[in-house]
Amino acid sequence: MDNVIYEVIETNADIEYCKLIYQTMHRDLAETIMNKAFKVAEFEKDFVVINRNSFDIVSYCFTERTKALRGECQG
């Protein structure tokens, strides 16, 4: 079993690294931290959880502005 490190990162609409918020080996903890950071930022900053080993995005919280810029929607 691989030891995966998950990072919570503040990002922007281009998914560029802005600021590391948290690192953990537990995905659910990373997602909880991301959601809390999104609420604390009053839904005005973008956050992603990435798998540090593969650099894949695991989950994200995007502002309405970012979703519009990226052409994404939530159902």
C-alpha positions in Angstrom: 0.0 0.0 0.0 1.3 3.4 -1.0 1.6 6.2 1.6 -0.3 9.0 -0.1 0.1 12.5 1.1 -2.9 14.8 0.4 -2.4 18.5 0.3 -5.0 21.3 0.7 -3.9 24.1 -1.6 -5.4 27.6 -2.1 -5.5 28.1 -5.8 -7.0 30.3 -8.5 -9.1 29.8 -11.7 -6.1 28.6 -13.6 -5.4 25.9 -10.9 -2.1 27.5 -10.0 -0.5 26.9 -6.7 -1.0 29.9 -4.4 -0.6 28.7 -0.8 -0.3 25.3 1.0 -2.9 25.1 3.7 -2.5 21.6 5.1 -0.8 18.2 4.5 -2.1 14.8 5.8 -2.2 11.1 4.9 -6.0 11.1 5.4 -8.2 12.1 2.4 -11.3 12.7 4.5 -9.3 15.1 6.8 -7.9 17.0 3.9 -11.4 17.4 2.4 -12.8 18.6 5.8 -9.9 21.1 6.1 -10.6 22.3 2.5 -14.3 22.8 3.1 -13.7 24.7 6.3 -11.1 26.9 4.6 -13.6 27.6 1.8 -16.3 28.6 4.4 -13.8 30.8 6.4 -12.9 32.6 3.1 -16.6 33.2 2.7 -16.7 31.2 -0.5 -14.4 33.8 -2.2 -11.2 31.7 -2.6 -10.6 28.5 -4.5 -9.2 25.4 -2.9 -8.2 21.9 -4.1 -7.0 18.7 -2.5 -4.3 17.0 -4.5 -2.6 13.7 -4.2 1.0 14.8 -3.7 2.3 11.5 -5.2 0.5 11.8 -8.5 -0.4 15.5 -8.5 -4.0 14.6 -9.4 -6.8 16.8 -8.1 -8.8 14.7 -5.7 -11.5 17.3 -4.9 -12.1 21.0 -5.1 -14.1 24.0 -3.9 -14.4 26.7 -6.5 -16.1 30.1 -6.2 -19.0 30.8 -8.5 -16.7 33.2 -10.5 -14.2 30.4 -11.0 -16.8 27.9 -12.0 -18.2 30.4 -14.6 -14.7 31.2 -15.9 -13.9 27.4 -16.2 -17.3 26.7 -17.7 -18.2 24.2 -14.9 -21.4 23.8 -13.1 -22.7 21.8 -10.2 -25.8 19.6 -10.6 
